[in-house]
Structure formats: structure tokens, C-alpha cells
Amino acid sequence: MDVMAFEDVSLPDVTGLSVGILGGTGAQGKGLGYRLARAGHPVVIGSRDAARARDTARTLAAMPRVEDGLVSGADNVGACAADVVIVAVPWAGHADLLAELAEPLSGRIVVDCVNPLGFDKQGAFPLSVPEGSAAQQTARLLPESRVTAAFHHVSAVLLSDPTIDLLATDILVLGDDRKAAATVQALATRIEGMRGVFAGRLRNAHQVEAMTANLIAINRRYKAHVGIRVTDI
């Protein structure tokens, strides 16, 4: 059987697309912001505390291979003005924050990368979400936004390490709006070593989010920062 081509449709050109990151002062948000800025995208770090966001932006702007003027900081509403907005906030504050931002996020492509996880002495485990997943909760709270899910399985440690050039991992992208999902696939593929792979509709997001608990267990056992690779495409 012939191996399928990686993409049977052309992905859009996302050169210069601006990206806002809600929760951009956290480890995952900072790491994604750094990699996207390295790829040449204007990045707006968002936070409830605009001063803290600006501090984080200055730190990222000083990191290797980030062009001058690409990273800025703002409050969360300011970050929502970007072309694509990534949600990288702690699960505990997920619903409340997005409910507050429904209006400024109207019409935007929103990328949820939140993993609803609990932790006990046995390790990480997935939490039950009434809507089915964090991404589906986002879709309910943001009915006028183009909601997707992606970036669940990439290590914040690796994202933030300037000595690592290639992040050899696939990004599973889910969404009911196929054009929005294709934009997020293309955005992920702009990061060196990554591929954005379409992985189905938002109703399939639960198992993608829950898989993070398995990866955490692997990381603990093997002292690694593992990612996901999809074979045969």
C-alpha cells in the first residue's frame, strides 16, 4: 500500500500571522511564545496582570533568534486582538477567564491547549469535564469564535530551551471549522521540526487531552520530555 502524502490539501500561508497567548506568563505559554516568535510571528503575551505580561515579553524578546519588536505584553483583552489566540491558562481558571473574554474573542481563531488533569501520589490522571473536554468547554463559552485544540503534548522545557533547534514532534490539531484547523496546522508547522496533523473534530479532544497523563508517566519513568509522532503520513 502506498504511503499517504502528509497533506492532501495545501495549508494556508500564515507568514506574519499574529498570535496572542492567554496565560502567556506560565511555562507553556512562554515556551510557545518563544518558538512562535523565533518563527517570525508577532506574539502578544497576555495576563490578568499587564505589567507581568510586559516583563515576560521583555524576557522572551531578549532570547536568541527573536527579532526586535516581535514580542509584546498586554492584559488578556489586549492579547485577544491577535489573529490567533492560544489558551494556555491553568485548568482551574479556564471557564471563568473565557466567559469574561467571549466578546473580544468573537470571530477569532482560538486554540485551546489546556489539559484538565489531577495529581495524586500515584501521578497524573484526567479529570471529568461536563462538556467532554476543555476544548468543548471553550466552544460552549465562545460560540462566536472559531475554536480548535492543539499543542497539548509538547514539553514546556523543550519549547523554552534556546539550545534546541528542532522539536521533532507532531501537533494533533482538532476542530469543527476545517479552515481554522488548517491555519493552526500551518502555524504549528512553522516551528522547526514540528508538523501540524489534523486529528478530527472537537468531540475527539477528550482522549487527546487525557493522553497527557500517559506522557507525564512516561517522562517520570524514563526521565525524558516525550512527544507524539504519527507514522505512515
N, C-alpha and C positions, 0 to 999 in steps of 0.2 A: 504494500500500500504506500502511495506517495505521502511524504510528509507535507502537511499543510503549510502554506505561507503564514508568516507571523500575523499579518493583517490582510484580510481580503478586501478591505476598503481603505482609502487613503485617509490618514488622520489630518486634522486641520493644522495649519501653520500657527503656532502660538507664540512666535517670537515677540518679545516685548510685552506680553500679557502681564498685567499687574496682579499681585497676589497679596491678600490680607490674611493675617493669621490671628484668629481669636484664641487667646491662651498662648500668645507668642513669646511670653516670658518664661514658660515652662520648658522642660528639657526637649520634648518632642517638637514643640513649636519653634524653638530656637534652632534645632537641627534642620528642620525642613526649611526654615527661613534662610539659613546659611547656604544650603545646597541650591535652592532656587535662585538666590542672589548670585551664586557662583555661575549658574547657568544663564545669567544675564537678565533676570526678571526683576522689575521693581517690586520690592517687598515692603509691606506695611505691618509692623509688629503691633498687635492690638492687646490691650489690657484694660481692666477697670481703672487702673492707675496709669494715667498717660505719662507721668514722669518716669515711672518704672519702665514703661514701654520704650521711651526715648533712650534710657540708659542701656537697655538691651540692644536697641538698634545701633547705638554707637559701638558697642562691643562687637556686633556682627560686622559692621562696616569696616572695622579695623582688622578683620581676619583675612588670611591670604586669599587672593584671587577674587576679591569682591571689588567691583569698580566703584569709584566715588559716586555718591548720590543715589545709589540703588536702594538703600535700606533706610527706612524712617520709622518713627514710632508715633502712636496715636492712641486715643481711647478706643474702646471697642466699636463705637459708632463710626469713628473715622476710618477704622480698618475695613468696615463694610462697604466703603466706596470703591474698593478694588474690583477688578474684573472677575476674579475668582476668590472666594473666601474659604479658608480651611478652618474647620472647627477642631481645635486641639486642647480643649479645656478638660479639667477633671470631671469624671462622670457625676460626682455629687452635685456639681453646679450646672450641669448640661441643660436641663429643661428650663430652669429659671432664666438663664442667660439668653437662650434662643427665643423664649417667649418675649423678652424685652426688645429683641432685635428684629422682630418679624418685619416691621416696616422698612428699616434701612436695608434689609437683605432681600426685599422684594425684587424679583427679576434677576437676581444674581445666581451664578453657579456656586453652589455651596458643597464643599467636600467634607464629610464627616469622617474623622479618623479615630473616634473615641471607642475604646474597648471597655464595656461595662464588666469589670472584674471585681471579685472579692479576694481577700487573702486571709488565710489562717495558718496554723502551724504545719499543715500539710502542703501549703503552697497556694498558687493562684487557681481560681475557679470562676466560670462565667456566671454572671448574675441574670436573673429573670427580669425581662423588660416587658411591661404590659403591651407595648406596641409591637413587640417581637424582637426589636434590635434598637440600638442607638440611632442608626440611620433612619429607621422608620419613625422613631420619635421625632427626629428632626423634620422629616417630611410632613408629619402631622402639625408641628408647630409653625412650619414655614410653608404654608400652602401655595404662596405666590413665588417661591424660589425653585430653582432647578437643582434638586438635591441629588447628590451622588455620595458614594462611600469609597474610600481608598486610603492608602498609607498606613494600614493597621499593623503591618508586620515588619517594619523597618526599624532598626535599632537607633535610638536617640544617641547612643555613644558613638556609633559609626558615623551617623549624619554629622555630628559636631567635630569630628576628628579631621583637621585640615591636612594631615599627612596621608589620608586615604583618598586616592583619586577616583577609583572605580568602586561603586557599590553594586556588586553583582547580584541583583535580586529582582524579582518580578513584583509589580504592584497590582494587586487584584482590584479592579475598578467595577463598581456596581452602580446601576442607575436605571430608572424607568425612562428617562429622557436620553435617548441614544446619542444625540448630538452633544449634550452636556458631558456624557460619559466619555465620548471620543476626545473632547477637549481635555479632560482630566488625564486620559491615557497619554495624549501628546505631551502634556505638562510633565508627567512622570518620566517619560522617555527623554526629556531634555536633561535630566540628571544623569551624569555619566555612569554607565553600567546598568541602569535600570531599564525595564520595559513596563509599559502600562498594558495590562491584559484585561480585556472585558470579561467579567465573571458572572454576569447575569443581572437580574432585576433586584431592586431593594429588598424584596421579600426573602432573598437568599443571603442577606447580610448577617443574620444571626450567627451562622456557623463560621463565617469569616472572622467576625469579632471574637467569637469564643475560641477559635484556634490559637489566639494569642496566649491563652493559658497553657496550651501544649508547648508553644515555643519557649515560654518562660521556664517550663520544666526542663526542656532540652538545654537551655542556656545554663541552668543551675547544675545539671548533671555533667555537662561537658565543658563548663566554664568558657562559653562562646557567646557570640551575638548572631544567632542564625537568622536567615531569611527564607523566602519561598522562591523556588524555581519551578515553572511549569514546563514539562517536557513535551516534545513532539510538535511544537509550533515554532 
